[in-house]
Amino acid sequence: MNNLIQNYKIILKELVSTCQNIKTSVKIRTPKLSDLELVALNITSEYMSISSELQLFRCLKGTELEQRIERSVYNKRKRALFSYIEKIRICLSGKFSDFTNVFVVDSTPIQICKTSRAGRSGICSSEHIKPAFGYCAAQKTKYFGYKLHAVCDKNGIFHSFDFTPANVHDVNYLQDIKEDFKNCLLIGDRGYIGKEIQIDLFNYSNITLSVPMRKNQHDFVKFSGIRSKIRKRIETNISQLNGQFTININFAKTFQGLATRILSKITAFTMIQYLNFFVFKRSINKLKINLS
């Protein structure tokens, strides 16, 4: 039995235990591979850094799953299960929701093609949310695509994420999350500086937005060292998404495909954290491990 199948069975077992009550769409004909089994396979492949479906189905050759799903059907069903995968992610992250009321917000670029090809690229060109040119201050680079916004708690569990075109300012995302969070501390970087948004978040949801001040601001106060350390947690998460989970490698041709792919990676990220904490009783953010 190869590592893929061993890891798949461990992940499937926990998904059945925690998420089997989540409803999925009714099928006219019962598929050989159930929706939950397909999601488990998807999560396993993302965790194991299998970045393409061609590579995945090569790994499935000669295993018990080879005859239960075809590559073309797998991709189509995976995209159709976006809402179902999101419910599973929320279910898993919800297991950690009572652990803290301290959260961190940040964004990262999602490049869909090189800037030199942007004018003639057809990727996501017909979508409602169209890609755009943006600038990443951390990497000091211009790129073409989207921006992934995310909120994790101080322990590193992702609780919310969304996409915007690359030219949308980070502050706009805070207008969305005020519906999902309340009575908490939210730590961000200087991209979230704004007196009006701080007041709005506090008045609407009792969210205290804490960001480092610019040195030329009136009544400058140095940012808390403890909060700076907490803020590094989401930066480490994003680095892991770019590394082990290859979030920066894009094969999708549509926004739905891109969004499903990134959702799958964040769900896999959360699944491993869940297994670490509740099953294996080890460090929650030790992600480069063999489950079997």
N, C-alpha and C positions, 0 to 999 in steps of 0.2 A: 504493500500500500504506500503510495507516494505521499509527500508532505501536504500537497494540496488537498487530497481527500481526507487525511487525518485532521487537518485544520478545519476543513469544511464541516466535518461531523461534530467537532467541538462547538463551533459557532452555531450550527443548526440546533444542537441540543439546547443551548441557552436561549436562542430565539423562540423555540417552541415553548420553553419554560416561562419566558417573560412577555412574549408578544403574540401568542397564538389567538388571543381574543380580538386582535385588531382585524376589522373587517376589510375584505378586498372585494373587487368587482366579481359579479357572478359570471361564470364561464358557461357557454353553451355546451362545450365539450370539455370534460375533465382532462387537463394536460398531464403528460407523463411526469413532468417536474412541476410540483406545486409552486404557487407564488412565493411562499415562505422559503422553500428550498432554493428557488432561483435567486432570491435576495441573499440568502446565506452564501451561495456560490459567488455572487457579485461582490459581497463584502470580503470573502476570503481572497479573491483575486486581487482586490485593491490593497488589502493588508500585506499580501505577498509581493507587491510591486509588479504585478503582471499588467503591464501598461496597454496591451492590445488584445483584442478578442482572438486574433490569429494565434498569439502566444498562449492564451488561455486554452483554446481548443486543441492545441498541440499537447498541452499538459493533461488534458482529459482523455487523450487517446489511450485505449486499452483499459480504462477504468469503468466502474459501474455506472458512471454518469454519461458516458459517451453516447449511448443509444437513447437517452432520455431527453435530450435537447439538441437542436440544430443551431448553428451559428447565426443564421439570418433571423430565426425565430427568437433567439436569446436577446439580440439587440433590440428588436421591435417590442418584445414584452417588457424588457427593462425600462425603456422610455415610457411605456404605458403605465408602469408601476411607480411613477415619480411620487404621487401623493401617498401611496402605501409605504414607500421607503422613508418618506419624511415623517410619517406617523411612528414608524419603528424608531427612527432617530430620536424623536421627542420622548417616546416611551423610555428609551435607554438613558437619555440625559436627565429625565425626570426622576430617576432613581437617586440622583445626587442633589436634587433641588433644595433639600432641607439642610444641606451641609454648610452653606454660607450665604451671606447677602452682599458679598463684595464681587464685583464683575469688572471685566476689562473689555474695551472696544478698540478695534483696529481695522485696517483695510489692507488689501494686497492686490497688485495688478494681475489680471488674467489676460494674457496676450493671446490673440487668436491667429495672428500672422505677423510677419515682419512689417515694419512701417513702410518699407519700400514697395511692398505688395498691396498695401491697404487700398489703393485706388482701383485696382483691378480684381481684388479678392471678392468672391461671391459668398464667403462664409458668413452666415447670419444676416446677409444683406436684405432679406425679405422679412425679417422678424419685426415684431412690434417694438421690442427693446433692441435698438440697433447699436452696434459697436461704435466707438468714437476714439479719437486721439486723446491721450491723457499723459500726465507726467507723474512719475514716482519719485518723490523727494528722497526717500531712503536709498534708492538705487541710482538716483540722479540720471534717470533715463526716460526718454519719451517712448510711448508704446501705443499700439492700436488694439482695442478690445474692450474689456469690461473691468469693473472694480468689484472685488468680493469684500463685503463688509461682514464682520463677525463679532459676536460677543461670547466670551468664555468666562467662567468663574475663576477665582484665584487659584483653584486646584487644577485648572486646565480643561474643564469640561465645556464643550461648545453648547450653548443654549439657544443661539439664534444666528441666522446668517441671511444675506440677501445679495442681489446683484444690481448694479446700476451701470450705465455707460461710463467709460473711463473719465469723462470730463465732468462728472457730477461731484460736487464737493462733499467731503465726508460728513459734514454737519447734517446734511439732509437725511441721512440714515437714522439719526437720533429721533427724528420726528416719528419714525415708524416704530421704534422699539419702546417708546413710552407707553404703548398699549400693552406690551408684554411683560414689563418689569415695573416694580413699585417697591417703595420703602427699602432702598438699597443704595450702595455707593458704587458709582460707575467711574472707572479710571480710564483716561484716554491720553493721547499725545497732543502736541500743539496744533494738530490739524482740527481739533475739536474746540478750540478757543472761541468763545462767544458768550457775552453776557446775557443776551436775550434767550439763547437756548438753555443756559444754565437755570435761569429763572423759570422758564416754561416747564422744564423737566421736573423741577422741584415742586412747582405749584400743581402740576397735572398728576404726577405719580409719586411725589415725595422721593425723587431720585436726586441724589447729590452728585453732580458731575465734577470730577476733580481732574484738572489738567495742569501741566507745568506752565508757568507764566513766561512770557518773553522778557528778556532782560531790560528792554526799553519800555516796558509797561509801567504805568504809575503804581506806586506802592509795591514794587517787586518783592516777592517772597520766594525763597528757594523751595523747590518741590521736595516733599517728604521722601527720605531715602527708602523707607518701608514701602511706600506706594510705587516708587520707581522700580523696586525689586518685583513687586506684584505685577506691574505692567509688562515686565519682561516675559511673563508666562505666555501671553498671547503671541509675542514675537517668536518665542521658541516653538509654539504650536504651528505657526505659519511656516517657520523654517522646516519643521518636520513634514508638513503637508507638501512643501516644495521638494523635499528630499525623498524620504521613504515612500510617500504617497504620490509623487510625480504630478502634482496639481498643475504644474507649469507646462506639461506636455499635452497638447490638444490635438485630438483626431476628429473631433465632432465637426459636422457641417451645418448644424442648426443650433439655435439657442437652447431648445429643449434637450438635445443631445448633450450639449455642454453642461447645462444645469444638472441633468441627471448624473452625469459623470462626477461632478464635483460633490453633489449630494452623497453619492455612493462612497466617496473617499472620506468625507466628514463622518458618515455613519460608521464606516469601518474603523476610523480613528476612535470614535466613542465606544464601539463594541469592544475593542481591545482594552480600553480603560475600564470598562465594566467588568471584563473577565479578570483583569489584574486585581481589581479591588474586591469584588464579591466572590470570585471563584478561586483564584490562585493566592489571594491574600499577600500581594506584593506591591511594590511601588506602582502607583497608578499611571505614571507617565513613562514607564519602561516599555516602549513600543517595539523596539527591535529585538524580538524574542521569538522562539519557536513555541507554539502552543502545545504541540504534541509531545 
